[in-house]
Amino acid sequence: MTKVKMRSWLFAPGDSEKKMTKAMEGTADIVLIDLEDAVAPETKPLARTMVHDFLKANAPQRERLWVRINPFDGPYTLPDLAAIMPAHPGGIMLPKVYGRADVERLNHCLSALEVANGIEEGSTPVIVLITETAEAMFHTGDYKGAPRVVALTWGAEDLADSIGASSNKNADGSYGFTYELARSLTVLGAATAGVPAIETISADFKDLEALRLRAEKVRRDGYRGMLAIHPAQVDVINRAFTPTAEEIAEAREIVAVFDANPGMGAIGYKGAMLDRPYLSRALQLLALVEEG
């Protein structure tokens, strides 16, 4: 459905043409034009028009230009979609879901608007924020085969609001247990659905070293990309989620060793015994390289 890379997803407020343009002209794989949290209620009608016009004016970049709409638990979702779909956005981010039913509802809305606007039905992909409500936490594994869904991501701020927590952080600045659980359930849910897991934002956009360490850690944990709130974060994220030359070379060596020994379940390699999961991980890494 979409061929674009999904390493970096940069938010840009939908009521600022300057910031949307700066985000588009940068190196983010996907620009997430925001009609939700970044836009005040009284400004949303103007922002919808601005986003529509921006998408129209930058049609060659369309596949990279996605829109975060407002959630279905408020009055703004349908006006958002009615305003932006004629301009054919590259994709949609659906926030604050309560479960798969919200994705099914979005699919019906998008299908009608695609047909009405001469867009191929089913061609608009969706990324879902699956942990922003307490109820959604119990449904993180329900997205296998969900229509249009090409990635899953998570959020900690709205989840804290949903459960009445005063903070989502420990005293040392790390996420509390509930939010680490959300991160784990997201990568498990994405694996179940067969789509990439995308890490949530790092709010401290000035601490690029902390961002690098976190991005590298979550990639080891199975994440394939990360949300960004500032252009300075994008290159750090892109590097962290791009396999290194050394990783690629080792993966190719592992595949070659197994190819040379068909039928063997475990093979000696550099002083260690490798079994089939090592081969699977090597193949997955090489698939990422080919996709890029």
C-alpha positions as CSV (number, residue, x, y, z in Angstrom):
1,M,0.0,0.0,0.0
2,T,2.9,2.4,0.8
3,K,6.5,2.1,-0.3
4,V,7.9,4.9,1.7
5,K,10.4,4.2,4.5
6,M,9.0,4.4,8.1
7,R,12.1,5.2,10.2
8,S,11.3,8.8,11.1
9,W,7.8,10.3,11.5
10,L,8.1,14.1,12.1
11,F,5.1,16.0,13.5
12,A,4.3,19.4,12.1
13,P,1.4,21.6,13.3
14,G,-1.4,21.9,10.7
15,D,-1.9,25.6,11.4
16,S,1.6,26.7,10.5
17,E,2.6,26.6,6.8
18,K,6.1,27.5,7.7
19,K,6.5,24.5,10.0
20,M,4.8,22.2,7.5
21,T,7.1,23.4,4.8
22,K,10.2,23.0,6.9
23,A,9.3,19.5,7.9
24,M,8.6,18.5,4.3
25,E,11.9,20.0,3.1
26,G,13.8,18.0,5.7
27,T,14.9,14.3,5.7
28,A,12.0,12.8,7.6
29,D,10.7,9.6,5.9
30,I,7.1,10.7,6.8
31,V,5.8,14.1,7.8
32,L,2.8,13.9,10.2
33,I,0.8,17.0,9.7
34,D,-1.1,17.5,13.0
35,L,-4.8,18.5,13.3
36,E,-5.1,17.1,16.8
37,D,-3.0,18.2,19.8
38,A,-1.0,20.9,18.0
39,V,-4.1,22.8,16.9
40,A,-6.4,24.6,19.3
41,P,-10.2,23.9,18.9
42,E,-10.9,27.4,17.7
43,T,-8.2,27.1,15.0
44,K,-9.1,23.7,13.6
45,P,-11.4,25.0,10.8
46,L,-8.6,27.2,9.5
47,A,-6.0,24.5,9.9
48,R,-8.1,22.0,7.9
49,T,-8.1,24.5,5.0
50,M,-4.4,25.1,5.4
51,V,-3.6,21.4,5.4
52,H,-5.8,20.7,2.3
53,D,-4.1,23.5,0.4
54,F,-0.6,22.4,1.5
55,L,-1.3,18.8,0.4
56,K,-2.6,20.1,-3.0
57,A,0.3,22.4,-3.5
58,N,2.8,19.6,-2.8
59,A,1.3,16.6,-4.6
60,P,4.7,15.2,-5.7
61,Q,5.5,14.7,-2.0
62,R,2.1,13.2,-1.3
63,E,3.3,9.8,-0.1
64,R,5.4,11.4,2.6
65,L,2.6,13.8,3.8
66,W,0.4,12.1,6.3
67,V,-2.2,13.7,8.6
68,R,-3.0,13.0,12.3
69,I,-6.7,13.6,12.5
70,N,-8.7,14.0,15.7
71,P,-10.0,10.9,17.5
72,F,-13.5,9.6,17.2
73,D,-14.4,10.5,20.8
74,G,-14.8,14.1,19.8
75,P,-16.6,16.2,17.2
76,Y,-13.7,16.9,14.9
77,T,-12.9,13.6,13.1
78,L,-15.4,13.7,10.2
79,P,-14.8,17.4,9.5
80,D,-11.1,16.6,9.4
81,L,-11.5,13.8,6.9
82,A,-14.0,15.7,4.7
83,A,-11.6,18.6,4.5
84,I,-8.3,16.7,3.8
85,M,-9.3,13.7,1.7
86,P,-10.0,15.7,-1.5
87,A,-6.3,16.6,-1.4
88,H,-5.3,12.9,-1.1
89,P,-3.0,12.7,1.9
90,G,-0.3,10.0,1.9
91,G,-1.8,8.4,5.0
92,I,-3.7,8.9,8.2
93,M,-2.7,8.7,11.9
94,L,-5.6,7.7,14.1
95,P,-5.1,8.7,17.7
96,K,-6.8,7.7,21.0
97,V,-8.5,4.5,19.8
98,Y,-10.4,2.3,22.1
99,G,-9.9,-0.8,20.0
100,R,-10.1,-2.2,16.6
101,A,-13.7,-1.0,16.1
102,D,-12.3,2.6,15.7
103,V,-10.0,1.4,12.9
104,E,-13.0,-0.4,11.2
105,R,-15.0,2.8,11.5
106,L,-12.2,4.9,9.9
107,N,-11.9,2.4,7.1
108,H,-15.6,2.9,6.2
109,C,-15.2,6.7,6.3
110,L,-12.1,6.6,4.2
111,S,-13.7,4.3,1.6
112,A,-16.6,6.6,1.1
113,L,-14.4,9.7,0.8
114,E,-11.9,7.9,-1.6
115,V,-14.7,7.0,-3.9
116,A,-16.2,10.4,-3.7
117,N,-12.9,12.0,-4.6
118,G,-11.7,9.7,-7.4
119,I,-9.1,8.0,-5.2
120,E,-8.5,4.3,-5.4
121,E,-10.6,2.7,-2.7
122,G,-8.5,1.2,0.1
123,S,-5.3,3.0,-1.0
124,T,-5.0,5.4,2.0
125,P,-2.8,3.7,4.7
126,V,-3.2,4.2,8.4
127,I,-0.9,4.2,11.5
128,V,-2.7,3.7,14.8
129,L,-1.9,5.1,18.3
130,I,-3.0,2.0,20.3
131,T,-2.2,2.8,23.9
132,E,-3.6,6.3,24.6
133,T,-6.7,5.1,26.4
134,A,-6.9,2.6,29.3
135,E,-9.4,0.5,27.3
136,A,-7.1,0.3,24.3
137,M,-4.4,-1.3,26.4
138,F,-6.5,-4.5,26.5
139,H,-6.8,-4.6,22.7
140,T,-3.2,-4.2,21.5
141,G,-3.2,-7.6,19.9
142,D,-6.4,-7.2,18.0
143,Y,-5.1,-5.5,14.8
144,K,-4.1,-8.5,12.7
145,G,-5.8,-8.1,9.4
146,A,-7.2,-4.7,10.3
147,P,-8.0,-2.7,7.2
148,R,-5.4,-0.2,6.0
149,V,-3.1,-0.6,9.0
150,V,0.5,-0.4,8.1
151,A,2.1,0.5,11.4
152,L,1.3,0.7,15.1
153,T,2.6,3.2,17.7
154,W,2.1,4.2,21.3
155,G,1.8,7.2,23.5
156,A,2.3,7.9,27.1
157,E,0.9,11.3,27.8
158,D,-2.7,10.7,26.9
159,L,-2.5,7.3,28.6
160,A,-1.5,9.0,31.9
161,D,-4.5,11.3,31.5
162,S,-6.8,8.3,30.8
163,I,-5.9,6.6,34.0
164,G,-5.7,9.7,36.2
165,A,-1.9,9.5,36.8
166,S,-0.1,12.6,37.9
167,S,3.0,11.5,36.0
168,N,4.2,8.8,33.6
169,K,7.8,9.0,34.7
170,N,9.8,7.5,37.6
171,A,12.0,9.7,39.8
172,D,15.0,9.1,37.5
173,G,13.1,10.2,34.4
174,S,12.4,6.7,33.0
175,Y,8.9,5.6,32.2
176,G,6.9,4.0,34.9
177,F,5.8,0.3,34.7
178,T,2.5,0.9,33.0
179,Y,4.1,2.9,30.2
180,E,6.9,0.4,29.7
181,L,4.1,-2.2,29.5
182,A,2.4,-0.1,26.8
183,R,5.7,0.0,24.8
184,S,6.0,-3.8,25.1
185,L,2.4,-4.5,24.2
186,T,2.8,-2.3,21.1
187,V,5.8,-4.2,19.7
188,L,4.0,-7.5,20.5
189,G,0.8,-6.2,18.8
190,A,2.7,-5.0,15.8
191,A,4.4,-8.4,15.5
192,T,1.0,-10.1,15.7
193,A,-0.4,-7.8,13.0
194,G,2.7,-8.2,10.8
195,V,3.4,-4.4,10.7
196,P,6.2,-2.2,12.0
197,A,6.2,-0.9,15.5
198,I,7.0,2.8,15.8
199,E,8.4,4.2,19.0
200,T,6.8,7.2,20.7
201,I,8.3,10.7,20.9
202,S,11.2,11.9,22.9
203,A,10.0,15.3,24.3
204,D,13.5,16.6,25.1
205,F,14.5,17.5,21.5
206,K,17.8,19.1,22.6
207,D,19.2,15.9,24.1
208,L,20.2,14.2,20.9
209,E,22.5,11.7,22.7
210,A,19.7,10.4,24.9
211,L,17.6,10.2,21.8
212,R,20.3,8.1,20.0
213,L,20.6,5.7,22.9
214,R,16.9,5.2,23.2
215,A,16.3,4.8,19.5
216,E,19.1,2.2,19.3
217,K,17.7,0.4,22.3
218,V,14.2,0.1,20.9
219,R,15.4,-1.0,17.5
220,R,17.1,-3.9,19.3
221,D,13.8,-4.5,21.0
222,G,12.0,-4.9,17.6
223,Y,10.9,-1.3,16.8
224,R,11.4,-0.1,13.2
225,G,11.0,3.6,13.5
226,M,10.2,6.5,15.9
227,L,8.1,9.6,16.1
228,A,9.8,13.0,16.2
229,I,8.7,16.4,17.4
230,H,11.6,18.5,16.1
231,P,13.6,18.4,12.8
232,A,16.8,18.1,14.8
233,Q,15.7,14.6,15.9
234,V,15.2,13.2,12.4
235,D,18.7,12.4,11.3
236,V,19.5,10.8,14.6
237,I,16.4,8.6,14.2
238,N,17.2,7.7,10.6
239,R,20.7,6.6,11.5
240,A,19.5,4.6,14.5
241,F,17.0,2.6,12.4
242,T,19.3,2.0,9.5
243,P,21.3,-1.2,9.7
244,T,25.0,-0.6,9.7
245,A,27.4,-2.0,7.2
246,E,28.7,-4.4,9.9
247,E,25.2,-5.6,10.7
248,I,24.4,-6.2,7.1
249,A,27.7,-8.1,6.5
250,E,27.2,-10.3,9.5
251,A,23.6,-11.0,8.5
252,R,24.7,-12.1,5.0
253,E,27.4,-14.3,6.6
254,I,24.8,-16.0,8.8
255,V,22.5,-16.6,5.8
256,A,25.4,-18.0,3.8
257,V,26.4,-20.4,6.6
258,F,22.9,-21.8,6.8
259,D,22.7,-22.0,3.0
260,A,25.9,-24.0,3.0
261,N,24.5,-26.4,5.6
262,P,20.9,-27.2,4.5
263,G,18.8,-29.2,7.0
264,M,21.0,-28.3,10.0
265,G,19.1,-26.8,13.0
266,A,22.2,-25.4,14.7
267,I,25.6,-24.3,13.2
268,G,28.9,-23.2,14.6
269,Y,29.7,-19.6,13.8
270,K,32.6,-17.6,15.2
271,G,32.8,-19.7,18.3
272,A,29.1,-19.9,19.1
273,M,26.2,-22.1,18.1
274,L,23.5,-20.4,16.0
275,D,20.0,-21.9,15.7
276,R,17.2,-21.0,13.4
277,P,16.0,-17.9,15.3
278,Y,19.4,-16.3,14.4
279,L,18.8,-17.1,10.7
280,S,15.3,-15.6,11.0
281,R,16.7,-12.3,12.5
282,A,19.4,-12.1,9.8
283,L,16.7,-12.5,7.1
284,Q,14.5,-9.9,8.6
285,L,17.4,-7.4,8.8
286,L,18.3,-8.0,5.1
287,A,14.6,-7.5,4.2
288,L,14.8,-4.1,5.8
289,V,17.8,-3.2,3.7
290,E,16.0,-4.4,0.5
291,E,12.9,-2.3,1.4
292,G,15.1,0.7,1.8
